[in-house]
Amino acid sequence: MNNLERTPQTPPQIEPLLHQENRPFISVMIPTFNCIHYLENTLNSVLSQDFDLGMLQIEVIDDHSTDGDVEALVKRVGGGKVRFFQQARNVGSLRNFETCINRAKGEWVHILHGDDQVLQGFYQEITSLIKGFPQASAVFTDYWYMDNSGKYLHHLPPLLPQRGILPNWLETIAQGQRIQPPAILVKRAVYEDLGSFFGVHYGEDWEMWVRIASKYEFAYSPNYLAMYRIHTTNITSRSFLSSQDIKDIIKVIDLIQPYLPLEKRAMYKRNALKNYAQYFAKVSNKIYHDYKNPKAARHHAFKSFMMHQNTETLKYLVKILIKGLVRYKVK
């Protein structure tokens, strides 16, 4: 990887596994970078599953972390059940995901970020989805959001009342994100066909789910069996503070247009811009209070409003500007 660009501008190729015998059913690939304080909980959430671990390949792919001895932690917690690989240098999240997929030997690939978790019964439910809906090439459960300490924050309403193939899924997912990485598994053969993540460091997963949905079916379970962590030191939070999240999502919206029916592209694009702009406007308020950064919040709110002008984005922009004028103190 020494000569590869950090942010690939086209989907990196995934090498097919040829004539591989005795493949694991699922590869749990855990990309890490400076998240050692969360990794033990992540590993234990997999190792404690009431599931035949012999069906799993579990491997930590570390992007040259500097916050501790990741290999020692993996050996201690994994007890020989978890393999470890470390990049020779820091290559960035996209290239680390690419390494995860290329090193995966299983029929299905689960990219479980090193600060996220799965809940008891996750792999059983995923297996039921795979067996119950063999036409699906990607499967996911619903999920919770959690904070730094692992406290449950909130979740979104279910997409279906029961397990099933998601109808009109391309139309739905093209207008806004509805999957977080810890909740989804994808056939390795799909990555071999479509390539890995690319283009941006915020929203790269959304682009991937739309790309997959343009060719393959998704099966879904309304059970909340994964945990996506929101904290102040990950890529997502850093992108909030710099407003890179808005820039990246605008790029993703342009990237996904070729995957969509020509006659509906303009409508889907308008809806995606509006949906994300309203989400980013709310994030601006979070930046003001949770991140205690009024300047970044004002910039983020303005960029959200410019992304799509509507009553919601205007409301948050005005609210944050007024707080600045009255010198509202961040608590």
WONORTA-V497809 format. One record per backbone hydrogen bond with DSSP energy under -0.5 kcal/mol. NH is the residue of the N-H (numbers start at 0). CO is the residue of the C=O. Records with the same first field share a line. If there is no record, write none. Layout:
BEGIN
NH=CO  CO
END
This chain:
BEGIN
3=0
7=5
14=12
17=15
20=18
24=54
25=54
26=107
27=25  56
28=26  109
29=27  58
30=28
31=60
37=34
38=34
39=35
41=37
42=38
43=39
44=40
45=41  42
46=42
47=43
48=45
50=48
52=50
54=51
55=52
56=25
57=55
58=27  56
59=82
60=29
61=59  84
62=31
63=61
69=67
72=68
73=69
74=70
75=71
76=72
77=73
78=74
80=77
82=57
84=59
86=61
95=91
96=92
97=93
98=94
99=95
100=96
101=97
102=98
103=99  100
106=23
107=24
108=185
109=26
110=108
111=28  109
112=110
113=30
115=112
116=226
118=224
121=118
124=120
125=121
126=122
127=123
128=124
129=125
130=126
131=127
132=128
135=132
136=216
137=216
138=184
139=218
140=182
141=220  222
143=225
144=153
145=227
146=150
149=146
152=144
153=144
163=219
165=217
166=164
168=165
171=167
172=168
173=169
174=171
175=172
182=179
183=180
184=138
185=108
186=136
187=106
189=186
190=186
191=187
192=188
193=189
194=190
195=11
198=7
199=197
206=202
207=203
208=204
209=205
210=206
211=207
212=208
213=209
214=211
215=211
216=134
218=137
219=163
220=139
224=141  222
225=141
226=116
227=143
228=226
229=145
230=228
233=230
237=233
238=234
239=235
240=236
241=237
242=238  239
243=238
244=238
246=242
247=243
248=244
249=245
250=246
251=247
252=248
253=249
254=250
255=251
256=253
258=255
259=256
263=260
264=260  261
267=263
268=264
269=265
270=266
271=267
272=268
273=269
274=270
275=271
276=272
277=273
278=274
279=275
280=276
281=277
282=278
283=279
284=280
285=281
286=282
287=283
288=284
289=285
290=285
292=286
296=292
297=293
298=294
299=295
300=296
301=297
302=298
303=299
304=300
305=301
306=302
307=303
309=307
313=309
314=310
315=311
316=312
317=313
318=314
319=315
320=316
321=317
322=318
323=319
324=320
325=321
326=323
327=322
330=328
END
